[in-house]
């Protein structure tokens, strides 16, 4: 049983190491930018985008 516990522990360590490496890799590929002052204000406030604004941001032509 001790051998199984040791093997399980080693597998968990390898998974942790790979998760850290994956996180670092993703952080390099998809950098996270700090929000601008306007973005912070929008997040804290109730300034919600309309459907028209969302569709425009996606490049979809929107008509009522």
Phi and psi restraints in degrees (value plus and minus 20) as a CYANA .aco file:
   2 UNK   PHI     -82.9   -42.9
   2 UNK   PSI     -55.4   -15.4
   3 UNK   PHI     -84.9   -44.9
   3 UNK   PSI     -61.7   -21.7
   4 UNK   PHI     -85.3   -45.3
   4 UNK   PSI     -60.7   -20.7
   5 UNK   PHI     -83.3   -43.3
   5 UNK   PSI     -62.4   -22.4
   6 UNK   PHI     -85.3   -45.3
   6 UNK   PSI     -62.9   -22.9
   7 UNK   PHI     -83.2   -43.2
   7 UNK   PSI     -63.5   -23.5
   8 UNK   PHI     -81.5   -41.5
   8 UNK   PSI     -62.0   -22.0
   9 UNK   PHI     -82.0   -42.0
   9 UNK   PSI     -62.7   -22.7
  10 UNK   PHI     -83.7   -43.7
  10 UNK   PSI     -61.1   -21.1
  11 UNK   PHI     -83.2   -43.2
  11 UNK   PSI     -63.4   -23.4
  12 UNK   PHI     -81.7   -41.7
  12 UNK   PSI     -61.3   -21.3
  13 UNK   PHI     -83.1   -43.1
  13 UNK   PSI     -63.0   -23.0
  14 UNK   PHI     -83.3   -43.3
  14 UNK   PSI     -60.2   -20.2
  15 UNK   PHI     -84.2   -44.2
  15 UNK   PSI     -63.7   -23.7
  16 UNK   PHI     -79.8   -39.8
  16 UNK   PSI     -65.8   -25.8
  17 UNK   PHI     -81.2   -41.2
  17 UNK   PSI     -63.0   -23.0
  18 UNK   PHI     -87.2   -47.2
  18 UNK   PSI     -55.8   -15.8
  19 UNK   PHI     -83.8   -43.8
  19 UNK   PSI     -62.1   -22.1
  20 UNK   PHI     -83.2   -43.2
  20 UNK   PSI     -65.8   -25.8
  21 UNK   PHI     -82.1   -42.1
  21 UNK   PSI     -62.7   -22.7
  22 UNK   PHI     -82.6   -42.6
  22 UNK   PSI     -62.7   -22.7
  23 UNK   PHI     -82.0   -42.0
  23 UNK   PSI     -62.5   -22.5
  24 UNK   PHI     -84.5   -44.5
  24 UNK   PSI     -62.3   -22.3
  25 UNK   PHI     -83.1   -43.1
  25 UNK   PSI     -66.0   -26.0
  26 UNK   PHI     -83.7   -43.7
  26 UNK   PSI     -58.1   -18.1
  27 UNK   PHI     -82.7   -42.7
  27 UNK   PSI     -50.6   -10.6
  28 UNK   PHI     -99.8   -59.8
  28 UNK   PSI     -57.9   -17.9
  29 UNK   PHI     -95.8   -55.8
  29 UNK   PSI     -61.0   -21.0
  30 UNK   PHI    -140.9  -100.9
  30 UNK   PSI      65.1   105.1
  31 UNK   PHI     -87.0   -47.0
  31 UNK   PSI     126.5   166.5
  32 UNK   PHI    -121.5   -81.5
  32 UNK   PSI      98.7   138.7
  33 UNK   PHI    -111.5   -71.5
  33 UNK   PSI     128.6   168.6
  34 UNK   PHI     -92.3   -52.3
  34 UNK   PSI     123.1   163.1
  35 UNK   PHI     -87.9   -47.9
  35 UNK   PSI     125.7   165.7
  36 UNK   PHI     -96.0   -56.0
  36 UNK   PSI     151.0   191.0
  37 UNK   PHI     -79.7   -39.7
  37 UNK   PSI     -61.2   -21.2
  38 UNK   PHI     -84.9   -44.9
  38 UNK   PSI     -59.2   -19.2
  39 UNK   PHI     -86.9   -46.9
  39 UNK   PSI     -60.7   -20.7
  40 UNK   PHI     -81.4   -41.4
  40 UNK   PSI     -62.1   -22.1
  41 UNK   PHI     -83.1   -43.1
  41 UNK   PSI     -62.7   -22.7
  42 UNK   PHI     -86.0   -46.0
  42 UNK   PSI     -56.9   -16.9
  43 UNK   PHI     -86.7   -46.7
  43 UNK   PSI     -62.5   -22.5
  44 UNK   PHI     -95.5   -55.5
  44 UNK   PSI     -52.4   -12.4
  45 UNK   PHI    -107.4   -67.4
  45 UNK   PSI    -191.3  -151.3
  46 UNK   PHI    -130.6   -90.6
  46 UNK   PSI       8.0    48.0
  47 UNK   PHI    -100.1   -60.1
  47 UNK   PSI      67.6   107.6
  48 UNK   PHI    -114.1   -74.1
  48 UNK   PSI     125.0   165.0
  49 UNK   PHI     -94.4   -54.4
  49 UNK   PSI     127.4   167.4
  50 UNK   PHI    -103.6   -63.6
  50 UNK   PSI     148.0   188.0
  51 UNK   PHI     -81.6   -41.6
  51 UNK   PSI     -58.8   -18.8
  52 UNK   PHI     -80.8   -40.8
  52 UNK   PSI     -64.2   -24.2
  53 UNK   PHI     -84.0   -44.0
  53 UNK   PSI     -61.3   -21.3
  54 UNK   PHI     -84.2   -44.2
  54 UNK   PSI     -65.6   -25.6
  55 UNK   PHI     -84.4   -44.4
  55 UNK   PSI     -58.6   -18.6
  56 UNK   PHI     -83.9   -43.9
  56 UNK   PSI     -59.9   -19.9
  57 UNK   PHI     -85.4   -45.4
  57 UNK   PSI     -49.5    -9.5
  58 UNK   PHI    -105.7   -65.7
  58 UNK   PSI     -25.0    15.0
  59 UNK   PHI      61.0   101.0
  59 UNK   PSI      -1.7    38.3
  60 UNK   PHI    -117.9   -77.9
  60 UNK   PSI     109.4   149.4
  61 UNK   PHI     -93.0   -53.0
  61 UNK   PSI     106.8   146.8
  62 UNK   PHI    -139.0   -99.0
  62 UNK   PSI     113.1   153.1
  63 UNK   PHI    -154.0  -114.0
  63 UNK   PSI     124.5   164.5
